[in-house]
Amino acid sequence: MARALIAQRLYRHKTSKRPFQIVFWCTVVANGALLAWLAFPPPVDL
């Protein structure tokens, strides 16, 4: 994610637009949630 933020600062063509920022942060949150779910899966009751 840090590289994506650095690239946004360097290349501000599309990244400065609000719709792009919304999609970007939604994907950051979704990826973080998926990573947390994979790292700490819910217990399975058998």
PyMOL commands that set and color helices and strands:
alter all, ss='L'
color gray80, all
select helices_A, chain A and resi 2-10+18-39
alter helices_A, ss='H'
color red, helices_A
deselect
rebuild
show_as cartoon
